[in-house]
Amino acid sequence: MHSKTNELPVWVVVMEVCILNTVDIFKAQLAQSKLESYGILCELRTNDAGGMLPHLRYTQGAEIYISEKDTEKAQEILKNFSQD
């Protein structure tokens, strides 16, 4: 029998911190790759109807979300990202 709790399963990672917002989808994809290469799980979110309406990206941009526990490390990694 399962007990009812408000806890999430251990395999669920909540991506709640937006670490990057840009209208340049390629920059967002590069940032995502860079973070993942350092072992940081991240999620790229866009509001472009699954790529069918790419012009919508210019209103809200592409965003990279990470877990709160990785915020400091991700900020350090992306500190000079625009210069890379």
C-alpha positions in Angstrom: 0.0 0.0 0.0 1.3 3.5 -0.9 1.4 6.2 1.7 0.2 9.6 0.5 2.8 12.4 0.9 3.4 15.7 -0.7 7.0 14.7 -1.6 8.2 14.3 -5.2 9.8 11.1 -6.2 13.6 11.2 -6.0 14.0 11.1 -9.8 12.1 14.4 -10.3 14.4 17.4 -10.7 12.6 20.7 -10.5 13.9 23.3 -12.9 12.9 26.6 -11.2 15.6 29.2 -11.8 15.9 31.0 -15.1 19.7 31.4 -15.6 19.5 32.9 -19.1 17.0 34.7 -21.3 17.8 35.6 -24.9 16.1 36.0 -28.2 19.0 34.2 -29.9 18.0 30.5 -29.9 21.5 29.4 -31.0 23.1 31.3 -28.0 20.6 29.5 -25.7 21.5 26.1 -27.2 25.2 26.8 -26.8 24.6 27.8 -23.2 22.6 24.6 -22.6 25.4 22.5 -24.1 28.0 24.3 -22.0 26.1 23.8 -18.7 25.4 20.1 -19.5 29.1 19.6 -20.3 29.8 20.6 -16.7 27.2 18.2 -15.4 24.4 20.7 -14.7 20.9 19.5 -15.8 19.1 22.2 -17.6 16.0 22.8 -19.7 15.6 25.0 -22.7 12.2 26.6 -22.9 10.8 28.6 -25.8 7.3 30.0 -26.4 7.3 29.4 -30.2 4.6 26.8 -30.6 7.1 24.0 -30.9 9.1 25.9 -33.6 6.1 26.5 -35.8 5.9 30.2 -34.9 9.5 31.2 -34.4 8.7 34.9 -34.3 7.0 34.4 -30.9 10.5 33.9 -29.5 11.2 37.6 -29.9 8.5 38.5 -27.4 9.6 36.3 -24.5 12.9 34.8 -25.7 14.4 31.4 -25.1 15.1 30.6 -21.5 17.4 28.2 -19.8 16.1 26.8 -16.5 18.2 25.0 -13.9 17.8 23.6 -10.4 18.2 26.0 -7.5 21.1 24.0 -6.1 23.1 24.6 -9.3 22.6 28.4 -9.5 26.0 29.5 -8.2 27.9 27.0 -10.3 25.9 27.9 -13.5 26.4 31.6 -12.9 30.2 31.1 -12.7 30.2 29.0 -15.9 28.1 31.5 -17.8 29.9 34.6 -16.4 32.0 35.1 -19.5 29.6 33.3 -21.9 28.9 36.3 -24.1 32.7 36.6 -24.7 33.1 32.9 -25.7 
